[in-house]
Amino acid sequence: MGPVARLQTDDLGCWVFKTSAPPRALAPSWRPGESLVLRRCVRPSYRLGLMAPGQRCLLWLSGRVDPGVHAVGVLVAGPDAEPAVEVELVLLRLPLARPSLAAASELSRAEVLRAPFGSNPSYLTPAQLAAVGRRLDAGTRRAAGWG
């Protein structure tokens, strides 16, 4: 097996921040359709040098109960000394379920599906991000800063 290719900025559609805690546990007052700024811990790696405010991101709930995309938004602040980042996320009214995302040809090779126990941050390619974006309504995309 040869060396693993390093992620480059051109490969990046959005950052994926995984959590094992459901959104209600992260912020009990967070309601669907509302945006919220959260801090997410990240693992020190070269990927932190690729992070910049304004980049798209999403919150992925891992585990057995309702896994998949639960919120979408943008990076507000890059990594700090902790290291952690700030993200502004809009909670989805209905999560994008992992089984339906895994069944989509564009998403079946997404890192978060291939390596579900990997550390934060993970990522989606531009094509994978487009596939997620097509599953969101226009109002959610606008509210999340996704155009």
Rosetta constraint file for C-alpha pairs under 8 A:
AtomPair CA 7 CA 11 HARMONIC 6.30 0.50
AtomPair CA 7 CA 12 HARMONIC 7.47 0.50
AtomPair CA 7 CA 47 HARMONIC 7.30 0.50
AtomPair CA 8 CA 12 HARMONIC 6.82 0.50
AtomPair CA 8 CA 50 HARMONIC 7.66 0.50
AtomPair CA 9 CA 50 HARMONIC 6.44 0.50
AtomPair CA 11 CA 125 HARMONIC 5.46 0.50
AtomPair CA 11 CA 126 HARMONIC 6.83 0.50
AtomPair CA 12 CA 123 HARMONIC 6.63 0.50
AtomPair CA 12 CA 124 HARMONIC 6.26 0.50
AtomPair CA 12 CA 125 HARMONIC 4.95 0.50
AtomPair CA 12 CA 126 HARMONIC 6.06 0.50
AtomPair CA 13 CA 56 HARMONIC 7.25 0.50
AtomPair CA 13 CA 123 HARMONIC 7.14 0.50
AtomPair CA 13 CA 124 HARMONIC 5.31 0.50
AtomPair CA 13 CA 125 HARMONIC 4.43 0.50
AtomPair CA 13 CA 126 HARMONIC 3.81 0.50
AtomPair CA 13 CA 127 HARMONIC 7.30 0.50
AtomPair CA 13 CA 128 HARMONIC 7.25 0.50
AtomPair CA 13 CA 129 HARMONIC 5.47 0.50
AtomPair CA 14 CA 55 HARMONIC 6.55 0.50
AtomPair CA 14 CA 56 HARMONIC 4.75 0.50
AtomPair CA 14 CA 57 HARMONIC 4.85 0.50
AtomPair CA 14 CA 58 HARMONIC 7.34 0.50
AtomPair CA 14 CA 123 HARMONIC 5.62 0.50
AtomPair CA 14 CA 124 HARMONIC 5.36 0.50
AtomPair CA 14 CA 125 HARMONIC 6.90 0.50
AtomPair CA 14 CA 126 HARMONIC 7.34 0.50
AtomPair CA 14 CA 129 HARMONIC 6.53 0.50
AtomPair CA 15 CA 55 HARMONIC 7.63 0.50
AtomPair CA 15 CA 56 HARMONIC 6.40 0.50
AtomPair CA 15 CA 57 HARMONIC 4.42 0.50
AtomPair CA 15 CA 58 HARMONIC 6.44 0.50
AtomPair CA 15 CA 121 HARMONIC 6.27 0.50
AtomPair CA 15 CA 122 HARMONIC 5.88 0.50
AtomPair CA 15 CA 123 HARMONIC 4.34 0.50
AtomPair CA 15 CA 124 HARMONIC 6.45 0.50
AtomPair CA 16 CA 57 HARMONIC 5.66 0.50
AtomPair CA 16 CA 58 HARMONIC 5.13 0.50
AtomPair CA 16 CA 59 HARMONIC 6.08 0.50
AtomPair CA 16 CA 60 HARMONIC 6.58 0.50
AtomPair CA 16 CA 112 HARMONIC 7.64 0.50
AtomPair CA 16 CA 120 HARMONIC 7.28 0.50
AtomPair CA 16 CA 121 HARMONIC 5.74 0.50
AtomPair CA 16 CA 122 HARMONIC 4.77 0.50
AtomPair CA 16 CA 123 HARMONIC 4.86 0.50
AtomPair CA 16 CA 124 HARMONIC 6.96 0.50
AtomPair CA 17 CA 40 HARMONIC 7.23 0.50
AtomPair CA 17 CA 57 HARMONIC 7.35 0.50
AtomPair CA 17 CA 58 HARMONIC 6.19 0.50
AtomPair CA 17 CA 59 HARMONIC 5.02 0.50
AtomPair CA 17 CA 60 HARMONIC 5.97 0.50
AtomPair CA 17 CA 120 HARMONIC 5.63 0.50
AtomPair CA 17 CA 121 HARMONIC 5.44 0.50
AtomPair CA 17 CA 122 HARMONIC 6.44 0.50
AtomPair CA 18 CA 59 HARMONIC 5.91 0.50
AtomPair CA 18 CA 60 HARMONIC 4.66 0.50
AtomPair CA 18 CA 61 HARMONIC 5.87 0.50
AtomPair CA 18 CA 62 HARMONIC 6.47 0.50
AtomPair CA 18 CA 119 HARMONIC 7.83 0.50
AtomPair CA 18 CA 120 HARMONIC 6.35 0.50
AtomPair CA 18 CA 121 HARMONIC 7.53 0.50
AtomPair CA 18 CA 122 HARMONIC 7.81 0.50
AtomPair CA 19 CA 59 HARMONIC 7.20 0.50
AtomPair CA 19 CA 60 HARMONIC 6.20 0.50
AtomPair CA 19 CA 61 HARMONIC 5.10 0.50
AtomPair CA 19 CA 62 HARMONIC 5.99 0.50
AtomPair CA 20 CA 61 HARMONIC 5.73 0.50
AtomPair CA 20 CA 62 HARMONIC 5.17 0.50
AtomPair CA 20 CA 63 HARMONIC 6.20 0.50
AtomPair CA 21 CA 25 HARMONIC 5.91 0.50
AtomPair CA 21 CA 26 HARMONIC 6.53 0.50
AtomPair CA 21 CA 61 HARMONIC 7.00 0.50
AtomPair CA 22 CA 26 HARMONIC 6.58 0.50
AtomPair CA 22 CA 61 HARMONIC 6.44 0.50
AtomPair CA 23 CA 27 HARMONIC 6.23 0.50
AtomPair CA 23 CA 28 HARMONIC 7.57 0.50
AtomPair CA 23 CA 30 HARMONIC 7.46 0.50
AtomPair CA 23 CA 70 HARMONIC 7.45 0.50
AtomPair CA 23 CA 91 HARMONIC 7.89 0.50
AtomPair CA 24 CA 28 HARMONIC 4.63 0.50
AtomPair CA 24 CA 29 HARMONIC 7.29 0.50
AtomPair CA 24 CA 30 HARMONIC 6.70 0.50
AtomPair CA 30 CA 34 HARMONIC 6.65 0.50
AtomPair CA 30 CA 35 HARMONIC 7.83 0.50
AtomPair CA 30 CA 36 HARMONIC 7.23 0.50
AtomPair CA 30 CA 91 HARMONIC 7.41 0.50
AtomPair CA 31 CA 91 HARMONIC 6.67 0.50
AtomPair CA 32 CA 90 HARMONIC 7.35 0.50
AtomPair CA 32 CA 91 HARMONIC 4.78 0.50
AtomPair CA 32 CA 92 HARMONIC 5.35 0.50
AtomPair CA 32 CA 93 HARMONIC 4.75 0.50
AtomPair CA 33 CA 90 HARMONIC 5.81 0.50
AtomPair CA 33 CA 91 HARMONIC 5.41 0.50
AtomPair CA 33 CA 92 HARMONIC 5.99 0.50
AtomPair CA 33 CA 93 HARMONIC 6.31 0.50
AtomPair CA 33 CA 140 HARMONIC 7.17 0.50
AtomPair CA 34 CA 90 HARMONIC 5.37 0.50
AtomPair CA 34 CA 91 HARMONIC 5.95 0.50
AtomPair CA 35 CA 88 HARMONIC 6.39 0.50
AtomPair CA 35 CA 89 HARMONIC 5.17 0.50
AtomPair CA 35 CA 90 HARMONIC 4.13 0.50
AtomPair CA 35 CA 91 HARMONIC 6.51 0.50
AtomPair CA 35 CA 143 HARMONIC 7.73 0.50
AtomPair CA 35 CA 144 HARMONIC 7.57 0.50
AtomPair CA 36 CA 88 HARMONIC 5.41 0.50
AtomPair CA 36 CA 89 HARMONIC 5.45 0.50
AtomPair CA 36 CA 90 HARMONIC 6.55 0.50
AtomPair CA 37 CA 86 HARMONIC 6.54 0.50
AtomPair CA 37 CA 87 HARMONIC 5.46 0.50
AtomPair CA 37 CA 88 HARMONIC 4.23 0.50
AtomPair CA 37 CA 89 HARMONIC 6.38 0.50
AtomPair CA 38 CA 86 HARMONIC 5.58 0.50
AtomPair CA 38 CA 87 HARMONIC 5.42 0.50
AtomPair CA 38 CA 88 HARMONIC 6.39 0.50
AtomPair CA 38 CA 89 HARMONIC 7.60 0.50
AtomPair CA 39 CA 84 HARMONIC 6.29 0.50
AtomPair CA 39 CA 85 HARMONIC 5.50 0.50
AtomPair CA 39 CA 86 HARMONIC 4.47 0.50
AtomPair CA 39 CA 87 HARMONIC 6.37 0.50
AtomPair CA 40 CA 84 HARMONIC 5.37 0.50
AtomPair CA 40 CA 85 HARMONIC 5.42 0.50
AtomPair CA 40 CA 86 HARMONIC 6.36 0.50
AtomPair CA 40 CA 87 HARMONIC 7.42 0.50
AtomPair CA 41 CA 82 HARMONIC 7.59 0.50
AtomPair CA 41 CA 83 HARMONIC 6.10 0.50
AtomPair CA 41 CA 84 HARMONIC 4.16 0.50
AtomPair CA 41 CA 85 HARMONIC 6.52 0.50
AtomPair CA 41 CA 120 HARMONIC 7.19 0.50
AtomPair CA 42 CA 79 HARMONIC 7.82 0.50
AtomPair CA 42 CA 83 HARMONIC 5.84 0.50
AtomPair CA 42 CA 84 HARMONIC 5.33 0.50
AtomPair CA 42 CA 85 HARMONIC 7.18 0.50
AtomPair CA 42 CA 119 HARMONIC 7.38 0.50
AtomPair CA 42 CA 120 HARMONIC 4.90 0.50
AtomPair CA 42 CA 121 HARMONIC 5.90 0.50
AtomPair CA 43 CA 83 HARMONIC 7.05 0.50
AtomPair CA 43 CA 119 HARMONIC 6.37 0.50
AtomPair CA 43 CA 120 HARMONIC 5.83 0.50
AtomPair CA 43 CA 121 HARMONIC 7.11 0.50
AtomPair CA 44 CA 48 HARMONIC 6.79 0.50
AtomPair CA 44 CA 83 HARMONIC 6.83 0.50
AtomPair CA 45 CA 49 HARMONIC 7.95 0.50
AtomPair CA 46 CA 50 HARMONIC 7.37 0.50
AtomPair CA 47 CA 51 HARMONIC 6.89 0.50
AtomPair CA 47 CA 121 HARMONIC 7.64 0.50
AtomPair CA 48 CA 78 HARMONIC 7.77 0.50
AtomPair CA 48 CA 79 HARMONIC 6.45 0.50
AtomPair CA 51 CA 55 HARMONIC 7.38 0.50
AtomPair CA 51 CA 78 HARMONIC 5.91 0.50
AtomPair CA 51 CA 79 HARMONIC 7.49 0.50
AtomPair CA 52 CA 75 HARMONIC 6.92 0.50
AtomPair CA 52 CA 77 HARMONIC 7.05 0.50
AtomPair CA 52 CA 78 HARMONIC 5.48 0.50
AtomPair CA 53 CA 74 HARMONIC 7.33 0.50
AtomPair CA 53 CA 75 HARMONIC 4.90 0.50
AtomPair CA 53 CA 76 HARMONIC 4.88 0.50
AtomPair CA 53 CA 77 HARMONIC 5.20 0.50
AtomPair CA 53 CA 78 HARMONIC 6.00 0.50
AtomPair CA 54 CA 74 HARMONIC 5.42 0.50
AtomPair CA 54 CA 75 HARMONIC 5.27 0.50
AtomPair CA 54 CA 76 HARMONIC 6.22 0.50
AtomPair CA 55 CA 74 HARMONIC 5.40 0.50
AtomPair CA 55 CA 75 HARMONIC 5.37 0.50
AtomPair CA 56 CA 72 HARMONIC 7.75 0.50
AtomPair CA 56 CA 73 HARMONIC 5.80 0.50
AtomPair CA 56 CA 74 HARMONIC 4.30 0.50
AtomPair CA 56 CA 75 HARMONIC 6.26 0.50
AtomPair CA 56 CA 145 HARMONIC 7.72 0.50
AtomPair CA 56 CA 146 HARMONIC 6.95 0.50
AtomPair CA 57 CA 72 HARMONIC 5.98 0.50
AtomPair CA 57 CA 73 HARMONIC 5.33 0.50
AtomPair CA 57 CA 74 HARMONIC 5.14 0.50
AtomPair CA 57 CA 75 HARMONIC 6.42 0.50
AtomPair CA 57 CA 87 HARMONIC 7.69 0.50
AtomPair CA 58 CA 69 HARMONIC 6.76 0.50
AtomPair CA 58 CA 70 HARMONIC 7.61 0.50
AtomPair CA 58 CA 71 HARMONIC 5.62 0.50
AtomPair CA 58 CA 72 HARMONIC 4.21 0.50
AtomPair CA 58 CA 73 HARMONIC 5.96 0.50
AtomPair CA 58 CA 74 HARMONIC 7.72 0.50
AtomPair CA 58 CA 89 HARMONIC 7.27 0.50
AtomPair CA 59 CA 69 HARMONIC 5.79 0.50
AtomPair CA 59 CA 70 HARMONIC 5.74 0.50
AtomPair CA 59 CA 71 HARMONIC 5.04 0.50
AtomPair CA 59 CA 72 HARMONIC 6.24 0.50
AtomPair CA 59 CA 89 HARMONIC 7.78 0.50
AtomPair CA 60 CA 67 HARMONIC 7.12 0.50
AtomPair CA 60 CA 68 HARMONIC 5.25 0.50
AtomPair CA 60 CA 69 HARMONIC 4.55 0.50
AtomPair CA 60 CA 70 HARMONIC 6.04 0.50
AtomPair CA 60 CA 71 HARMONIC 7.47 0.50
AtomPair CA 61 CA 66 HARMONIC 7.22 0.50
AtomPair CA 61 CA 67 HARMONIC 4.89 0.50
AtomPair CA 61 CA 68 HARMONIC 5.33 0.50
AtomPair CA 61 CA 69 HARMONIC 6.37 0.50
AtomPair CA 61 CA 70 HARMONIC 6.58 0.50
AtomPair CA 62 CA 66 HARMONIC 7.96 0.50
AtomPair CA 62 CA 67 HARMONIC 4.98 0.50
AtomPair CA 62 CA 68 HARMONIC 6.74 0.50
AtomPair CA 62 CA 116 HARMONIC 7.49 0.50
AtomPair CA 63 CA 67 HARMONIC 5.88 0.50
AtomPair CA 66 CA 95 HARMONIC 7.74 0.50
AtomPair CA 66 CA 97 HARMONIC 6.65 0.50
AtomPair CA 66 CA 98 HARMONIC 7.85 0.50
AtomPair CA 67 CA 97 HARMONIC 6.01 0.50
AtomPair CA 67 CA 98 HARMONIC 5.50 0.50
AtomPair CA 68 CA 95 HARMONIC 6.55 0.50
AtomPair CA 68 CA 96 HARMONIC 5.53 0.50
AtomPair CA 68 CA 97 HARMONIC 4.59 0.50
AtomPair CA 68 CA 98 HARMONIC 4.33 0.50
AtomPair CA 68 CA 101 HARMONIC 7.83 0.50
AtomPair CA 69 CA 95 HARMONIC 5.54 0.50
AtomPair CA 69 CA 96 HARMONIC 4.97 0.50
AtomPair CA 69 CA 97 HARMONIC 6.62 0.50
AtomPair CA 69 CA 98 HARMONIC 7.43 0.50
AtomPair CA 70 CA 91 HARMONIC 6.12 0.50
AtomPair CA 70 CA 92 HARMONIC 5.57 0.50
AtomPair CA 70 CA 94 HARMONIC 7.49 0.50
AtomPair CA 70 CA 95 HARMONIC 4.69 0.50
AtomPair CA 70 CA 96 HARMONIC 6.65 0.50
AtomPair CA 71 CA 89 HARMONIC 5.71 0.50
AtomPair CA 71 CA 90 HARMONIC 5.25 0.50
AtomPair CA 71 CA 91 HARMONIC 4.34 0.50
AtomPair CA 71 CA 92 HARMONIC 5.26 0.50
AtomPair CA 71 CA 95 HARMONIC 7.59 0.50
AtomPair CA 72 CA 89 HARMONIC 5.08 0.50
AtomPair CA 72 CA 90 HARMONIC 5.38 0.50
AtomPair CA 72 CA 91 HARMONIC 6.84 0.50
AtomPair CA 72 CA 92 HARMONIC 7.45 0.50
AtomPair CA 72 CA 144 HARMONIC 5.94 0.50
AtomPair CA 73 CA 87 HARMONIC 7.02 0.50
AtomPair CA 73 CA 88 HARMONIC 5.48 0.50
AtomPair CA 73 CA 89 HARMONIC 4.22 0.50
AtomPair CA 73 CA 90 HARMONIC 5.97 0.50
AtomPair CA 73 CA 143 HARMONIC 7.99 0.50
AtomPair CA 73 CA 144 HARMONIC 4.30 0.50
AtomPair CA 73 CA 145 HARMONIC 6.12 0.50
AtomPair CA 73 CA 146 HARMONIC 7.11 0.50
AtomPair CA 74 CA 87 HARMONIC 5.72 0.50
AtomPair CA 74 CA 88 HARMONIC 5.53 0.50
AtomPair CA 74 CA 89 HARMONIC 6.65 0.50
AtomPair CA 74 CA 144 HARMONIC 6.81 0.50
AtomPair CA 74 CA 145 HARMONIC 6.53 0.50
AtomPair CA 74 CA 146 HARMONIC 7.93 0.50
AtomPair CA 75 CA 85 HARMONIC 7.39 0.50
AtomPair CA 75 CA 86 HARMONIC 6.14 0.50
AtomPair CA 75 CA 87 HARMONIC 4.41 0.50
AtomPair CA 75 CA 88 HARMONIC 6.41 0.50
AtomPair CA 76 CA 85 HARMONIC 7.61 0.50
AtomPair CA 76 CA 86 HARMONIC 5.25 0.50
AtomPair CA 76 CA 87 HARMONIC 4.99 0.50
AtomPair CA 76 CA 88 HARMONIC 6.24 0.50
AtomPair CA 77 CA 85 HARMONIC 5.74 0.50
AtomPair CA 77 CA 86 HARMONIC 5.03 0.50
AtomPair CA 77 CA 87 HARMONIC 6.98 0.50
AtomPair CA 78 CA 84 HARMONIC 7.80 0.50
AtomPair CA 78 CA 85 HARMONIC 5.27 0.50
AtomPair CA 78 CA 86 HARMONIC 6.93 0.50
AtomPair CA 79 CA 83 HARMONIC 5.61 0.50
AtomPair CA 79 CA 84 HARMONIC 5.18 0.50
AtomPair CA 79 CA 85 HARMONIC 4.72 0.50
AtomPair CA 79 CA 86 HARMONIC 7.93 0.50
AtomPair CA 80 CA 84 HARMONIC 5.60 0.50
AtomPair CA 80 CA 85 HARMONIC 6.59 0.50
AtomPair CA 88 CA 144 HARMONIC 7.72 0.50
AtomPair CA 89 CA 144 HARMONIC 6.38 0.50
AtomPair CA 90 CA 140 HARMONIC 7.37 0.50
AtomPair CA 90 CA 143 HARMONIC 6.93 0.50
AtomPair CA 90 CA 144 HARMONIC 5.65 0.50
AtomPair CA 92 CA 140 HARMONIC 7.63 0.50
AtomPair CA 96 CA 100 HARMONIC 7.46 0.50
AtomPair CA 96 CA 101 HARMONIC 7.10 0.50
AtomPair CA 96 CA 135 HARMONIC 7.75 0.50
AtomPair CA 97 CA 101 HARMONIC 6.33 0.50
AtomPair CA 98 CA 102 HARMONIC 5.89 0.50
AtomPair CA 99 CA 103 HARMONIC 6.21 0.50
AtomPair CA 100 CA 104 HARMONIC 6.58 0.50
AtomPair CA 101 CA 107 HARMONIC 6.09 0.50
AtomPair CA 101 CA 108 HARMONIC 7.14 0.50
AtomPair CA 102 CA 107 HARMONIC 5.98 0.50
AtomPair CA 102 CA 108 HARMONIC 4.75 0.50
AtomPair CA 102 CA 113 HARMONIC 6.97 0.50
AtomPair CA 103 CA 107 HARMONIC 7.54 0.50
AtomPair CA 103 CA 108 HARMONIC 6.32 0.50
AtomPair CA 104 CA 108 HARMONIC 5.96 0.50
AtomPair CA 105 CA 109 HARMONIC 7.96 0.50
AtomPair CA 106 CA 127 HARMONIC 6.86 0.50
AtomPair CA 106 CA 128 HARMONIC 5.73 0.50
AtomPair CA 106 CA 131 HARMONIC 6.52 0.50
AtomPair CA 107 CA 128 HARMONIC 5.43 0.50
AtomPair CA 107 CA 131 HARMONIC 7.16 0.50
AtomPair CA 108 CA 113 HARMONIC 6.99 0.50
AtomPair CA 108 CA 114 HARMONIC 7.99 0.50
AtomPair CA 109 CA 113 HARMONIC 6.82 0.50
AtomPair CA 109 CA 114 HARMONIC 6.33 0.50
AtomPair CA 110 CA 114 HARMONIC 6.24 0.50
AtomPair CA 110 CA 123 HARMONIC 7.78 0.50
AtomPair CA 110 CA 124 HARMONIC 6.17 0.50
AtomPair CA 110 CA 125 HARMONIC 7.75 0.50
AtomPair CA 110 CA 128 HARMONIC 7.11 0.50
AtomPair CA 111 CA 115 HARMONIC 5.62 0.50
AtomPair CA 111 CA 116 HARMONIC 7.46 0.50
AtomPair CA 111 CA 122 HARMONIC 6.68 0.50
AtomPair CA 111 CA 123 HARMONIC 6.69 0.50
AtomPair CA 111 CA 124 HARMONIC 7.09 0.50
AtomPair CA 112 CA 116 HARMONIC 5.01 0.50
AtomPair CA 112 CA 118 HARMONIC 7.49 0.50
AtomPair CA 112 CA 122 HARMONIC 6.38 0.50
AtomPair CA 112 CA 123 HARMONIC 7.31 0.50
AtomPair CA 118 CA 122 HARMONIC 7.44 0.50
AtomPair CA 124 CA 128 HARMONIC 5.52 0.50
AtomPair CA 124 CA 129 HARMONIC 5.78 0.50
AtomPair CA 125 CA 129 HARMONIC 6.06 0.50
AtomPair CA 126 CA 130 HARMONIC 6.16 0.50
AtomPair CA 127 CA 131 HARMONIC 6.37 0.50
AtomPair CA 128 CA 132 HARMONIC 6.44 0.50
AtomPair CA 129 CA 133 HARMONIC 6.06 0.50
AtomPair CA 130 CA 134 HARMONIC 6.21 0.50
AtomPair CA 131 CA 135 HARMONIC 6.87 0.50
AtomPair CA 132 CA 136 HARMONIC 6.95 0.50
AtomPair CA 133 CA 141 HARMONIC 7.25 0.50
AtomPair CA 136 CA 140 HARMONIC 6.37 0.50
AtomPair CA 136 CA 141 HARMONIC 6.49 0.50
AtomPair CA 137 CA 141 HARMONIC 6.42 0.50
AtomPair CA 138 CA 142 HARMONIC 6.19 0.50
AtomPair CA 139 CA 143 HARMONIC 6.08 0.50
AtomPair CA 140 CA 144 HARMONIC 6.00 0.50
AtomPair CA 141 CA 145 HARMONIC 6.32 0.50
AtomPair CA 141 CA 146 HARMONIC 4.83 0.50
AtomPair CA 141 CA 147 HARMONIC 5.99 0.50
AtomPair CA 142 CA 146 HARMONIC 5.58 0.50
AtomPair CA 142 CA 147 HARMONIC 5.04 0.50
